[in-house]
Amino acid sequence: MAKKYRVGLTEEEQEELKAMVSKGRAAAYKQTHARILLLCDENQADGPMMDQEIARALKVGTATVERVRRRCVEESVEAALGRKQQLNRRRKKLDGQGEAHLVAMACSQPPEGRVSWTLRMLADGLMEREIVDTISTETVRRTLKKTN
């Protein structure tokens, strides 16, 4: 079956990718994507390698090879080198200022009649102070664990 997305790099693009790979200054995923593009290039002397061979040689999945090749053809070489922006990322409940309030509260004296703060009390305290609308005890736990 013929490939739907055929990568044909110019000599200039080939040189840029080879320099990126040989210098080793780019992020690891960018170097891997550059190697993928070089190996699947239709304009190289030996012709392109098969996706399975590239995946095996670079220790990546064949889906990664296909995805990089497709992004190169549909968008650009630069787009294929980068990571795709994740649009469905959740926004953090606590920003830096919210984390500071949480840590300050956790380090302060607990309420009257308590020996220490509970996660539920800290979460309720953040909501009472209107730092967040809602927050789970798990988010409070993770945030405090991260700051220790």
C-alpha positions as CSV (number, residue, x, y, z in Angstrom):
1,M,0.0,0.0,0.0
2,A,1.4,3.4,-0.9
3,K,2.0,5.9,1.8
4,K,-0.5,8.7,2.0
5,Y,2.0,11.2,3.5
6,R,5.3,11.3,1.6
7,V,8.0,13.5,3.1
8,G,10.2,15.2,0.6
9,L,12.8,17.4,2.3
10,T,14.9,20.1,0.5
11,E,18.6,20.0,0.8
12,E,18.5,22.9,3.2
13,E,16.0,21.1,5.4
14,Q,18.1,18.0,5.4
15,E,21.2,19.9,6.5
16,E,19.3,21.7,9.3
17,L,17.9,18.4,10.6
18,K,21.3,16.7,10.4
19,A,22.9,19.6,12.3
20,M,20.2,19.4,15.0
21,V,20.8,15.6,15.4
22,S,24.6,15.9,15.4
23,K,24.9,18.8,17.8
24,G,22.6,17.2,20.3
25,R,21.5,20.6,21.7
26,A,17.8,20.2,21.0
27,A,15.3,18.4,23.3
28,A,15.4,14.6,23.0
29,Y,11.9,14.4,21.4
30,K,13.0,17.0,18.7
31,Q,16.1,15.0,17.9
32,T,14.0,11.9,17.6
33,H,11.5,13.7,15.3
34,A,14.4,15.0,13.2
35,R,15.8,11.5,12.8
36,I,12.3,10.2,11.8
37,L,12.0,12.9,9.1
38,L,15.5,12.1,7.8
39,L,14.8,8.4,7.6
40,C,11.4,8.8,5.9
41,D,12.7,11.4,3.4
42,E,11.9,10.4,-0.2
43,N,14.8,12.5,-1.5
44,Q,17.6,10.6,0.3
45,A,20.0,8.4,-1.8
46,D,18.8,5.1,-0.4
47,G,15.1,6.0,-0.5
48,P,12.8,6.1,2.6
49,M,12.8,3.5,5.2
50,M,9.6,1.7,6.1
51,D,7.7,3.0,9.2
52,Q,8.2,-0.2,11.1
53,E,12.0,-0.1,10.5
54,I,12.2,3.5,11.6
55,A,10.2,2.7,14.7
56,R,12.4,-0.3,15.6
57,A,15.6,1.6,14.9
58,L,14.6,4.7,17.0
59,K,12.7,2.7,19.7
60,V,9.4,4.6,19.1
61,G,6.0,3.4,18.1
62,T,4.9,3.3,14.5
63,A,2.1,5.7,15.4
64,T,4.8,8.3,16.3
65,V,6.5,7.9,13.0
66,E,3.2,8.2,11.1
67,R,2.2,11.3,13.2
68,V,5.5,13.1,12.6
69,R,5.4,12.3,8.9
70,R,1.8,13.5,8.6
71,R,2.5,16.8,10.5
72,C,5.5,17.5,8.3
73,V,3.4,17.1,5.1
74,E,0.2,18.8,6.4
75,E,1.8,21.7,8.3
76,S,5.6,22.1,8.2
77,V,9.0,20.6,9.2
78,E,9.0,22.9,12.3
79,A,5.5,21.7,13.3
80,A,6.7,18.1,12.9
81,L,9.6,18.7,15.2
82,G,7.5,20.2,18.0
83,R,4.9,18.7,20.2
84,K,1.2,19.2,19.5
85,Q,-0.5,21.6,21.8
86,Q,-2.9,19.9,24.2
87,L,-6.2,21.7,24.0
88,N,-8.0,19.6,26.7
89,R,-5.6,20.4,29.5
90,R,-7.2,21.2,32.8
91,R,-6.4,24.6,34.3
92,K,-4.8,24.4,37.7
93,K,-7.1,25.2,40.7
94,L,-4.3,26.9,42.6
95,D,-1.9,29.4,41.0
96,G,1.2,30.5,42.8
97,Q,-0.7,33.0,45.0
98,G,-3.3,30.3,46.0
99,E,-0.5,27.8,46.8
100,A,1.1,30.5,49.0
101,H,-2.2,31.0,50.9
102,L,-2.5,27.2,51.4
103,V,1.0,26.8,52.7
104,A,0.7,29.8,55.0
105,M,-2.6,28.4,56.4
106,A,-1.1,24.9,56.8
107,C,1.9,26.4,58.7
108,S,-0.3,28.5,61.0
109,Q,-1.9,27.5,64.3
110,P,-4.9,25.2,63.7
111,P,-8.3,26.3,64.8
112,E,-9.2,26.3,68.5
113,G,-9.7,22.7,69.9
114,R,-7.6,21.1,67.1
115,V,-4.1,19.7,67.3
116,S,-3.4,20.0,63.5
117,W,-5.0,21.0,60.2
118,T,-6.9,18.4,58.3
119,L,-7.1,18.4,54.5
120,R,-10.8,19.1,54.7
121,M,-10.3,22.1,57.0
122,L,-7.6,23.5,54.6
123,A,-9.9,23.1,51.6
124,D,-12.8,24.7,53.4
125,G,-10.5,27.5,54.5
126,L,-9.5,28.3,50.9
127,M,-13.1,28.4,49.9
128,E,-14.1,30.6,52.9
129,R,-11.3,33.1,52.0
130,E,-12.6,33.0,48.4
131,I,-9.3,31.9,47.0
132,V,-11.1,29.2,45.0
133,D,-14.7,28.4,44.3
134,T,-14.3,24.7,45.0
135,I,-11.3,22.5,45.7
136,S,-10.9,18.8,46.6
137,T,-8.9,17.5,49.5
138,E,-6.8,15.5,47.0
139,T,-5.7,18.8,45.3
140,V,-4.8,20.2,48.7
141,R,-2.8,17.1,49.5
142,R,-0.9,17.1,46.1
143,T,-0.1,20.8,46.4
144,L,1.2,20.4,49.9
145,K,3.2,17.3,49.0
146,K,4.7,19.2,46.0
147,T,5.8,22.2,48.2
148,N,7.6,20.0,50.8
